[in-house]
């Protein structure tokens, strides 16, 4: 602090009003730019010759500001407010657009998605970043008036608003940091940066020597009351649903006109698993239900050079339909020669029919046609899926079946999974879900945008591999993945415990899980891509989070009419 004497200030005569005003303005500018404390100037009586001390009394309210808000501190405060304001604006934008935040993926400690989609991230249905944006915008606006000439009353108003904002920001920071550490058990570094700005501003206000203790206590009480009100609102307010429902009530499937480019126009068109489209070069990739038996029989036939028993029976039963000249009567017995005349062939056919009548009852049942596979439809019944060809939670014979698309690193999907678990508790074995991992990572999803989903592709591949290796373990593994933020290494270790290391390695080396993920993405693009989770029913699709009660109601409304 600089010390001055009265001789350093030249004042006008007491009765010379123009000279007095000129001197007052000169003193104002000189003191503000020199960093001298107004209290010292007034204490030394420099203004007694100006206006009988009235100027000191008018400026007494700004004496605290001159000490607390030096040029350096003022710019520091402005910088903190700008930082918090920018981050709050970004977080609000991601919340309204349901976009993941960049660079803060699903980690064991730092998981912004988990924090920003929790119940505590909303107040009155709005992201808490919205009121935070308003608070820091207000403080930044008030800071623009600091160190500028203004009436004492206005300066007191500015200071009161600033101190109230500083204390409120600091108390809110303590509250939300405690939530992240003790309740959510995950941290968001975007949020922590904003909270750090608030804590620094509050600390600067507390450490101010010129701010009266009574005012500090009053501001602290005000900040505490504000946070208590925020806590009460968050506790009593039910969790909002971040979702949209797309309905296809007026989109009955019709045959497409030639050349219109519609892919899924016919109502019976089946969206097949990769079994038919993605055959590896050395083997045929068949649906999981009969792939093993079909492959074994084919290999055996090629090795022995003889038709299988099933083929022999078929030729024996319907020789007149095959158009073949060599008919196998029983396995290993040669057929009649081509020199047989027509009468002999007729007699052989009759003998075959008699033998067919004499077959055991069990063999006749094998010839009965297989029942139609269970299918589900989505997108207004325009796309059909065979439930036996896709990863499924529950039984393919369940009363209610719908399709879900999700990402194991998506916080919205994790929240929706809680609702799905509740639906399984309510419906039990009557519910099944075709579960299609759709990673939002660009390395395996051409329609993915943004970041924050590192490892999603690998988690999806491991999940499909578990389903193919042992379908009975898929539901357990699926739940485990959603219980917390899992890394690919941890997921692989858990999968090996459930299905065995050899089985898992065999599936992953086959590249079939990758082909399934690609096929899931194809369907994701067909239905419009966008956000996940997607809960797809025959005539509607739910995009985003959903609560248990709403989900159970939709299951009954959307799927019950289709039951026979």
Protein Blocks (a to p, Z undefined) as FASTA:
>chain_A
ZZddfklpccddfklmklmmmmmmmmmmmmmmnopafklmmmnopmmmmngolmmmmmmm
mmmmmmmmgfklmmmmmmmmmmmmmmmmmmmmmmmnopacehiacdfklcfklmmmmmkl
pgehiafklmmmmmmmmmmmmmmmgoiacdfklmmmmmmmmmmmmmmmmmmmmmmmmmmm
mmnopacfklmmmmmmmmmmmmmmmmpmklcfklmmmmmmmmmmmmmmmmmmmmmpccdd
ddddddfklmcccdddehklpablpfklccddfklmmccfkbccddfklmmmmmmmmmmm
mmnopacfklmmmmmmmmmlnopabdcfbghiacddfkbcfklmmmmmmmmmmmmmmpcf
klmmmmpccdddddddeehilaccdfklpccedjfkbmbdcdddddfkbmklmmmmmmmm
mmmmmnmmmbccddddddfbfklmmkbgcehiehklmmmmmmmmmmmmommlmmmmmmmm
mmpccdfklmmmmmmmmnopklmmmmmmnommmmmmmmmmmmmmmnogaaddddddfkbc
cedjddfklmmmmmmmmmmmmpZZ
